[in-house]
Each structure stands twice: as structure tokens, then as C-alpha cells.
Amino acid sequence: MSTLFKRTHMCGTLNIDNVGQEVVLNGWVAKRRNLGGLIFVDLRDKTGIVQVTFDDKIPQELFDRADSLRSEYVVGVKGKVCERSAKNANIATGEIEVFATDLVIYSEADTPPIYIKDDDNVDDNLRLKYRYLDLRKNKMQRNLTFRHQVTKLARDYFDSCGFTEVETPMLIKSTPEGARDYIVPSRVYPGSFYALPQSPQLFKQLLMVGGTDRYMQIVKCFRDEDLRADRQPEFTQIDLEMSFVDMDDVIEIQEGFLKKIFSELMGVEIKTPLPRITWEEAMERYGSDKPDTRFGFELKKLNDRVAGCDFKVFTDALAAGGDVRGICIDGGSEAFSRKDIDKLTEAAKAYGAKGLVWIRAAEGEYNSSVNKFFSQEQLGEIAAVFDAKPGDLILICSDKPKVVFDTLGFLRREIARRMGLLDDKQYNLLWVVDFPMFEEDDETGALKAMHHPFTCPKLDQVHLLDTAPADVKANAYDIVLNGVELGGGSIRIHDKDLQAKMFEVLGLTKEECEEKFGFLIEAFKYGAPPHGGLAYGLDRLVMLLLGEQSIREVIAFPKNQNAQCLVSEAPAPVDKAQLEELGISVE
């Protein structure tokens, strides 16, 4: 065992004010350079890098020990801080160096399989396999530290607002919440299973019934669903619930939190109250219930302009109850060639579109993919809907409303990305409110809850649950940043009779309700306060604030795109004896 040098400073914290001080540092060797009579070592810890210099004034044995250093050796160094003659403006410690007087090698290291530097361009799976090495990078340490600052601020802020942090169970009963559950077999009750929670939804409502009044928790949630850049099978929420509140009360508390986050951690002052738009307006203008308002390209409806035209694609869509809508890209005619438009069309097919119609606006004329079906006058009338100028490009989609919205919502943001209009330093926050209470199931066509079955409908529309449930609006709200949902919530149903009506509309029998939600229904019999809440996706929030493109960059040990932990090689087969003890056989 090596003698431990008790450090006095972190590597990245040293500066010109430390000149003349004797210091003790611990860390990893990032780089070693031997220039004959001088050896330079870049020493790294989580705060950054400092240059340590070994010269010919030290004992030969110490100089030789320094010469034996290699990348990623773990060492301790004693020395004196001196001002550098050749300063390095690229690092925070570039004005100083540490002249070593002693060195201890705690452990040697093999040549690492990945470079320990921020711009290594290593394959993601290799990074995740050797995550413990990847975490040594300055960027990853900064990201983890920033995440810690967000969670600390959240706890402090909500504590100051009277919230109590309460842990809810990880092993629960499987209840339908929109995604597949991860299930856990019970050894004590063979053939029965726990589920890992998709959210603490039912338990935080029970906490309100239990008189907790204001609850918060930074909690792991689990959903067995297909992955993407901002989705993981296990993720973290800042979870909140409040008693005796309406939507405005919940939003006011959250805007205080967001204002504090941006001010203290980003140095950005956001103006509150934040804008609010209805779900219907968000879809009509942006084709998305997560609208990005940093740029234009808003949707325009063309149904009236193209009704009775000679283009069968449009008229068939209208006859089937669909829509014809489009977007206009300022300067898009020059920015996007025919080949570019073809590529956009192919990408749009993933959202259900069968194709796109384009119109290029020029000085006094229009060129279009549907020239033979529309006169110049008719194309001009369409262009007038968008106030199109010469050089603009119009893209039009016709289909079922959902397909049109999804397609154009994707296109406007993808085109903005390609044109460099997505400024990561611009933070457009807004609330989307008045969501539909129900939506159609894609497979069965039956109504299902857009959020969850515990969301309260607008109270002046409760009577529509019997006659026109599809028209009922929910008392729900989402907070959106730059086209990404940061969090969402609702005012909950607290009346047992209204909750029973909601289950009835969703087609659940009394027996099914009792089986799935019996403990919540039972609790409501004993007096439930009006309550509501919200949950933020912590990983997503941190990702956006740091300008990262994937939540994997802000999670210490994330899964890959196939839901595998490459460090531990999970999931993996388990011992046959374990399965037999659980009464499980694997085919």
C-alpha cells in the first residue's frame, strides 16, 4: 500500500493567487512529456487539469519515478505553485504550474481502450462499456456536477415552499399507465408479481389523502418501451403533488422553481408568468403539443382553398374527413434543392405521410410539383395564405389530421435544424393547457385517457361525459422548453363518483376497477382533498440546460439503445436454481 498524500487543493481550482503556496494534489495522469531535463505531467481530477513540472533540481530517484508515469496512473504530488512563463489560455490553470517535490504512485494503469478527452469521437457503445473511464472526462464530470446542483436546488426550493420529501414503494402492483411494466416475480407468493413503478402517481395521491399536503420526491421510474435519445428504461422524475390547489396554484409554484433554476444555474433571467397556449392552438399553429417557438414556419389550413380542385390527393383526403395543411419556409427555395425535398419527403413517411406537395415562390410566378393540376392564379391564392415572398418554399401535406399534424410538426423543426435556426442559448418556455380528456386508441379506436384516468375534466364539461366524451377538455398542463416537454401534470379527480364515471367512459367494469385500482377507490371513501401536481423529467431537463443531444450524457450509467447496461452486461440469464425457487421456467 502506498502512503496517502492528504490533498490540500483540487487540480482545477489552482490559480495565480496560489503562487508561492505548498500544495498536495491527487489525481490521474492525463499526459506526460519528457524534454530531457524537464518532465511535464498534466494531472487531472474532476475539477480540471494542472501542469506539474519535475526538473533536474529534484533527487534522481524522484525524477526517474516521474519518468515512469503513463496515462491514467493514479498519483499524489507535493509541490510549490509557481507562475508559468509560457501561459496556456486554453485551461483554467494555464497561468500557473506546480513544481514537484515529492510523488507517490497509488496505482498503475494499462493503456485505456478509449481516449480520456471530451472530443474523442468514440463509438457510443464503447463509451458505455467503459463508462467508468468515460466518466473521467471533464465534460462528464461537469454534467454530473450540474445534475447534482439541479437536484439540490429542487430540494431546497420545494422545501422552502412547504413540501415534504417522501419515498414511495419500488415494488408495487401492476396498473395500466400507458406503457409496459417491468415485472418482478415474488418468491414468497409463487405465480404472483410485483411491478416497478412507471411513476408514483397512485401513491402520491394517497399521500394527499393521508394529509401530507405538499409532497415531492426525486424518484426512479421504469417503463419498458422503445428507446430514443431522450428516453431510457429507467429515468428520474422530480415528482410533486399539492392539496387544495387549482391549476394556477400549481403553475405559480413551478414558475418560481424554473425562474430559480435559470437564474442561479444558467445566469438567465426568465420573465414570468410564462405564456400559455391551449392544446388546440399548439396543434393548429405548430403541429405539436410540444411547440418550439424559437422560429416561424407555422401551419396554415388550406381546406377551403383546395376544396373542389382537380388534384385527387387533396379532394380524397377532404372527403375522408382529413385536412390539407402546409408550412412556408422563408428563403427555403434556395436552401432546399429538389433532392433535399425528396429526402424530407422520405423522412416524413415515418410519420404516416404518403408524400408532400411543394410550391416554390418566385418573382411573379410559382413552380410546383402539382403544376398540371393548379393554375398560376390558384397557386398564388395558396401562397397568399402564407404571405409567401419570392424565394420562399411551401410544403403541403394532406391526410388524416393526426398524420398531417405529426408530419408538419416534424418538418418545421427538422427544417429549422438544417437551417441553423435552433439556438441552444435561447430558452422559450411556455405552458400548454386544455388538453383533450381522451384520444382514440390507434389499434382499437376505443377512447383512452390522453394522460391518465385520474386526471380531472374541466368541471363545466363533466355533463359531456355521457353525451360527447371526445369533446371534454382535461384540467391538464405541460411545461415545454424549445419543443421538448420538460414536465406535465394535472388537477386530479378527488370525487369518488366522478372517478367511477371516468372508469365507465374508459370501458372498465366495476370488477376491473376494483382489481386494478381498488386501494385508491377505497381510500377516496374516507375523504380526499382537491389536489393536483406535476412531474419533471430530470434527465431531460438537465440535458436541455446543458445543450446535450441525449440524456445518456447526463446519466452516470445509462442503458444503450437496446436497453442494455454494457458495464454490467445486464440483462443476463440467471442461475437455474433461482428460477426454480421462483417457480419460473424459461423457454
GIUR-V727925 format. One record per backbone hydrogen bond with DSSP energy under -0.5 kcal/mol. NH is the residue of the N-H (numbers start at 1). CO is the residue of the C=O. E is the energy in kcal/mol with one decimal. If there is no record, write none. Layout:
# GIUR-V727925
nh->NH co->CO e->E
nh->NH co->CO e->E
This chain:
# GIUR-V727925
nh->5 co->3 e->-0.5
nh->6 co->4 e->-0.7
nh->7 co->5 e->-0.7
nh->8 co->24 e->-2.3
nh->9 co->24 e->-1.5
nh->13 co->10 e->-1.3
nh->14 co->10 e->-0.5
nh->14 co->11 e->-1.1
nh->18 co->15 e->-2.3
nh->19 co->16 e->-1.2
nh->20 co->81 e->-3.2
nh->21 co->18 e->-2.4
nh->23 co->79 e->-3.0
nh->25 co->77 e->-2.9
nh->27 co->75 e->-2.2
nh->28 co->44 e->-3.0
nh->29 co->73 e->-2.3
nh->30 co->28 e->-0.7
nh->30 co->42 e->-3.3
nh->31 co->42 e->-1.0
nh->33 co->40 e->-2.7
nh->35 co->33 e->-0.6
nh->35 co->38 e->-3.5
nh->37 co->35 e->-1.1
nh->39 co->54 e->-2.6
nh->40 co->33 e->-3.0
nh->41 co->52 e->-3.1
nh->42 co->31 e->-2.7
nh->43 co->41 e->-0.8
nh->43 co->50 e->-2.8
nh->44 co->28 e->-3.0
nh->45 co->48 e->-2.1
nh->48 co->45 e->-1.3
nh->50 co->43 e->-2.0
nh->52 co->41 e->-3.4
nh->53 co->98 e->-3.0
nh->54 co->39 e->-2.7
nh->56 co->37 e->-0.6
nh->58 co->55 e->-1.5
nh->63 co->59 e->-2.2
nh->64 co->60 e->-2.9
nh->65 co->61 e->-1.9
nh->66 co->62 e->-2.2
nh->67 co->63 e->-1.9
nh->68 co->64 e->-1.0
nh->68 co->65 e->-0.5
nh->69 co->66 e->-1.3
nh->72 co->29 e->-3.4
nh->73 co->70 e->-2.0
nh->74 co->107 e->-2.6
nh->75 co->27 e->-2.5
nh->75 co->73 e->-0.6
nh->76 co->104 e->-2.5
nh->77 co->25 e->-2.9
nh->78 co->102 e->-2.1
nh->79 co->23 e->-2.2
nh->80 co->99 e->-2.2
nh->81 co->21 e->-2.5
nh->82 co->97 e->-3.1
nh->84 co->95 e->-2.7
nh->87 co->85 e->-0.8
nh->88 co->94 e->-1.9
nh->89 co->87 e->-0.6
nh->91 co->88 e->-1.1
nh->94 co->91 e->-1.7
nh->96 co->93 e->-1.8
nh->97 co->82 e->-2.3
nh->98 co->51 e->-2.4
nh->99 co->80 e->-2.7
nh->99 co->97 e->-0.6
nh->100 co->53 e->-2.6
nh->100 co->98 e->-0.7
nh->101 co->78 e->-3.2
nh->102 co->78 e->-1.5
nh->104 co->76 e->-2.5
nh->106 co->74 e->-2.3
nh->106 co->104 e->-0.7
nh->107 co->74 e->-1.6
nh->117 co->115 e->-1.3
nh->120 co->117 e->-0.9
nh->127 co->123 e->-2.2
nh->128 co->124 e->-2.5
nh->129 co->125 e->-1.9
nh->130 co->126 e->-1.9
nh->131 co->128 e->-1.1
nh->133 co->130 e->-1.4
nh->134 co->130 e->-2.2
nh->135 co->131 e->-2.7
nh->136 co->133 e->-1.5
nh->137 co->134 e->-1.6
nh->141 co->137 e->-2.2
nh->142 co->138 e->-2.5
nh->143 co->139 e->-2.6
nh->144 co->140 e->-2.4
nh->145 co->141 e->-2.2
nh->146 co->142 e->-2.6
nh->147 co->143 e->-2.3
nh->148 co->144 e->-2.2
nh->149 co->145 e->-2.0
nh->150 co->146 e->-2.1
nh->151 co->147 e->-2.4
nh->152 co->148 e->-2.5
nh->153 co->149 e->-2.4
nh->154 co->150 e->-2.4
nh->155 co->151 e->-2.4
nh->156 co->152 e->-2.6
nh->157 co->153 e->-3.1
nh->158 co->154 e->-2.6
nh->159 co->155 e->-2.0
nh->160 co->156 e->-2.0
nh->161 co->157 e->-0.9
nh->162 co->159 e->-1.7
nh->163 co->158 e->-2.6
nh->164 co->214 e->-2.7
nh->166 co->164 e->-0.6
nh->166 co->216 e->-1.5
nh->172 co->170 e->-0.7
nh->172 co->195 e->-2.6
nh->177 co->179 e->-0.5
nh->180 co->224 e->-0.6
nh->183 co->181 e->-0.6
nh->184 co->194 e->-2.7
nh->186 co->192 e->-2.3
nh->187 co->185 e->-0.5
nh->191 co->582 e->-0.6
nh->192 co->189 e->-2.2
nh->194 co->184 e->-3.3
nh->195 co->172 e->-2.9
nh->196 co->182 e->-2.7
nh->197 co->170 e->-0.6
nh->204 co->200 e->-2.8
nh->205 co->201 e->-1.6
nh->206 co->202 e->-2.0
nh->207 co->203 e->-1.9
nh->208 co->204 e->-1.2
nh->209 co->205 e->-2.0
nh->210 co->206 e->-2.1
nh->211 co->208 e->-1.5
nh->212 co->207 e->-2.6
nh->214 co->212 e->-2.4
nh->215 co->241 e->-2.6
nh->216 co->164 e->-1.9
nh->217 co->239 e->-1.8
nh->219 co->217 e->-0.8
nh->219 co->237 e->-2.2
nh->221 co->235 e->-3.0
nh->222 co->197 e->-2.5
nh->223 co->233 e->-2.3
nh->224 co->180 e->-2.6
nh->225 co->223 e->-1.5
nh->228 co->231 e->-0.6
nh->231 co->228 e->-1.8
nh->235 co->221 e->-2.2
nh->237 co->219 e->-2.7
nh->238 co->536 e->-1.9
nh->239 co->217 e->-3.3
nh->239 co->237 e->-0.8
nh->240 co->534 e->-2.1
nh->241 co->215 e->-2.1
nh->242 co->532 e->-3.0
nh->243 co->213 e->-2.2
nh->244 co->530 e->-3.8
nh->250 co->246 e->-1.8
nh->251 co->247 e->-2.6
nh->252 co->248 e->-2.3
nh->253 co->249 e->-1.8
nh->254 co->250 e->-2.1
nh->255 co->251 e->-2.6
nh->256 co->252 e->-1.5
nh->257 co->253 e->-1.6
nh->258 co->254 e->-2.8
nh->259 co->255 e->-2.4
nh->260 co->256 e->-1.8
nh->261 co->257 e->-2.5
nh->262 co->258 e->-2.6
nh->263 co->259 e->-2.2
nh->264 co->260 e->-2.8
nh->265 co->261 e->-2.2
nh->266 co->261 e->-0.7
nh->266 co->262 e->-1.0
nh->267 co->262 e->-0.6
nh->267 co->263 e->-0.6
nh->268 co->262 e->-2.6
nh->270 co->268 e->-0.6
nh->275 co->429 e->-0.6
nh->277 co->431 e->-2.6
nh->279 co->433 e->-2.4
nh->282 co->278 e->-2.4
nh->283 co->279 e->-2.4
nh->284 co->280 e->-2.5
nh->285 co->281 e->-2.5
nh->286 co->282 e->-2.5
nh->287 co->282 e->-0.6
nh->287 co->283 e->-1.6
nh->288 co->282 e->-1.0
nh->293 co->291 e->-0.7
nh->299 co->285 e->-2.4
nh->300 co->326 e->-2.1
nh->302 co->324 e->-3.4
nh->306 co->302 e->-1.9
nh->307 co->303 e->-1.1
nh->309 co->306 e->-2.1
nh->310 co->373 e->-0.6
nh->312 co->310 e->-0.9
nh->314 co->311 e->-0.8
nh->315 co->311 e->-1.9
nh->316 co->312 e->-2.9
nh->317 co->313 e->-1.4
nh->318 co->314 e->-2.2
nh->319 co->315 e->-2.3
nh->320 co->316 e->-1.5
nh->321 co->318 e->-1.7
nh->322 co->317 e->-3.0
nh->323 co->399 e->-2.6
nh->325 co->397 e->-2.3
nh->326 co->300 e->-2.0
nh->327 co->395 e->-2.2
nh->329 co->393 e->-3.4
nh->330 co->328 e->-0.7
nh->332 co->329 e->-2.3
nh->333 co->391 e->-2.2
nh->334 co->391 e->-0.7
nh->335 co->331 e->-1.4
nh->336 co->332 e->-2.1
nh->337 co->335 e->-0.5
nh->341 co->337 e->-2.3
nh->342 co->338 e->-2.2
nh->343 co->339 e->-1.9
nh->344 co->340 e->-2.2
nh->345 co->341 e->-2.5
nh->346 co->342 e->-2.1
nh->347 co->343 e->-2.2
nh->348 co->344 e->-2.2
nh->349 co->345 e->-1.0
nh->349 co->346 e->-0.6
nh->350 co->347 e->-1.2
nh->351 co->348 e->-2.0
nh->352 co->349 e->-1.6
nh->353 co->348 e->-1.3
nh->357 co->396 e->-2.4
nh->359 co->394 e->-2.2
nh->360 co->367 e->-3.8
nh->361 co->359 e->-0.5
nh->361 co->392 e->-2.4
nh->362 co->360 e->-0.5
nh->362 co->365 e->-2.6
nh->364 co->362 e->-0.9
nh->365 co->362 e->-0.7
nh->367 co->360 e->-2.2
nh->369 co->358 e->-2.0
nh->371 co->368 e->-1.1
nh->373 co->370 e->-1.7
nh->374 co->370 e->-1.1
nh->379 co->375 e->-2.6
nh->380 co->376 e->-2.3
nh->381 co->377 e->-1.8
nh->382 co->378 e->-1.9
nh->383 co->379 e->-2.7
nh->384 co->380 e->-1.8
nh->385 co->381 e->-0.9
nh->385 co->382 e->-0.9
nh->386 co->382 e->-0.7
nh->386 co->383 e->-0.8
nh->387 co->384 e->-0.8
nh->388 co->383 e->-2.3
nh->391 co->361 e->-3.8
nh->392 co->389 e->-2.3
nh->393 co->329 e->-1.8
nh->394 co->359 e->-2.9
nh->395 co->327 e->-2.5
nh->396 co->357 e->-3.0
nh->397 co->325 e->-2.9
nh->399 co->323 e->-1.7
nh->404 co->400 e->-2.4
nh->405 co->401 e->-2.9
nh->406 co->402 e->-2.8
nh->407 co->403 e->-2.6
nh->408 co->404 e->-2.6
nh->409 co->405 e->-2.7
nh->410 co->406 e->-2.0
nh->411 co->407 e->-2.6
nh->412 co->408 e->-2.6
nh->413 co->409 e->-1.1
nh->414 co->410 e->-2.6
nh->415 co->411 e->-3.0
nh->416 co->412 e->-1.6
nh->417 co->413 e->-2.2
nh->418 co->414 e->-2.3
nh->419 co->415 e->-1.8
nh->420 co->417 e->-1.4
nh->421 co->416 e->-3.0
nh->423 co->421 e->-1.2
nh->424 co->422 e->-0.7
nh->426 co->423 e->-1.7
nh->427 co->425 e->-0.5
nh->428 co->426 e->-0.7
nh->429 co->427 e->-0.9
nh->430 co->480 e->-1.9
nh->431 co->275 e->-2.8
nh->432 co->478 e->-2.5
nh->433 co->277 e->-2.3
nh->433 co->431 e->-0.5
nh->434 co->476 e->-0.9
nh->437 co->472 e->-3.0
nh->439 co->448 e->-2.4
nh->441 co->446 e->-2.9
nh->445 co->441 e->-2.2
nh->448 co->439 e->-2.5
nh->450 co->437 e->-1.9
nh->455 co->452 e->-1.8
nh->456 co->491 e->-3.1
nh->458 co->473 e->-2.8
nh->461 co->458 e->-2.3
nh->462 co->459 e->-0.9
nh->464 co->461 e->-1.8
nh->465 co->462 e->-1.9
nh->466 co->463 e->-0.9
nh->467 co->463 e->-0.6
nh->468 co->464 e->-2.5
nh->471 co->468 e->-1.9
nh->472 co->469 e->-1.5
nh->474 co->435 e->-3.8
nh->475 co->456 e->-3.0
nh->476 co->474 e->-1.7
nh->477 co->489 e->-2.6
nh->478 co->432 e->-2.3
nh->479 co->487 e->-2.5
nh->480 co->430 e->-2.8
nh->480 co->478 e->-0.5
nh->481 co->484 e->-2.9
nh->482 co->428 e->-1.9
nh->483 co->291 e->-1.0
nh->484 co->481 e->-1.5
nh->486 co->479 e->-2.5
nh->486 co->484 e->-0.6
nh->487 co->479 e->-1.4
nh->488 co->535 e->-1.8
nh->489 co->477 e->-2.7
nh->490 co->533 e->-0.9
nh->491 co->475 e->-2.5
nh->492 co->531 e->-2.7
nh->493 co->454 e->-2.5
nh->496 co->494 e->-0.5
nh->499 co->495 e->-2.3
nh->500 co->496 e->-1.9
nh->501 co->497 e->-2.0
nh->502 co->498 e->-2.3
nh->503 co->499 e->-2.1
nh->504 co->500 e->-2.0
nh->505 co->501 e->-2.5
nh->506 co->502 e->-1.8
nh->507 co->504 e->-1.7
nh->508 co->503 e->-2.6
nh->513 co->509 e->-2.7
nh->514 co->510 e->-2.4
nh->515 co->511 e->-2.3
nh->516 co->512 e->-2.6
nh->517 co->513 e->-3.1
nh->518 co->514 e->-1.2
nh->520 co->517 e->-0.9
nh->521 co->517 e->-2.3
nh->522 co->518 e->-2.6
nh->523 co->519 e->-1.6
nh->524 co->520 e->-2.0
nh->525 co->521 e->-0.6
nh->525 co->522 e->-1.0
nh->526 co->523 e->-1.7
nh->527 co->524 e->-1.2
nh->532 co->242 e->-2.3
nh->533 co->490 e->-2.1
nh->534 co->240 e->-1.2
nh->535 co->488 e->-2.0
nh->536 co->238 e->-2.3
nh->537 co->486 e->-2.8
nh->538 co->236 e->-1.8
nh->538 co->536 e->-1.0
nh->539 co->236 e->-0.8
nh->541 co->537 e->-2.6
nh->542 co->538 e->-2.6
nh->543 co->539 e->-2.4
nh->544 co->540 e->-2.4
nh->545 co->541 e->-2.2
nh->546 co->542 e->-2.0
nh->547 co->543 e->-0.6
nh->547 co->544 e->-0.8
nh->548 co->543 e->-2.3
nh->551 co->229 e->-2.3
nh->553 co->550 e->-1.4
nh->554 co->551 e->-1.6
nh->555 co->552 e->-0.8
nh->558 co->555 e->-0.6
nh->560 co->564 e->-2.3
nh->563 co->560 e->-2.1
nh->565 co->570 e->-3.0
nh->566 co->564 e->-0.8
nh->569 co->565 e->-1.7
nh->570 co->565 e->-1.1
nh->578 co->575 e->-0.6
nh->579 co->575 e->-1.6
nh->580 co->576 e->-2.4
nh->581 co->577 e->-2.1
nh->582 co->578 e->-1.3
nh->583 co->579 e->-0.6
nh->583 co->580 e->-0.8
nh->584 co->579 e->-2.8
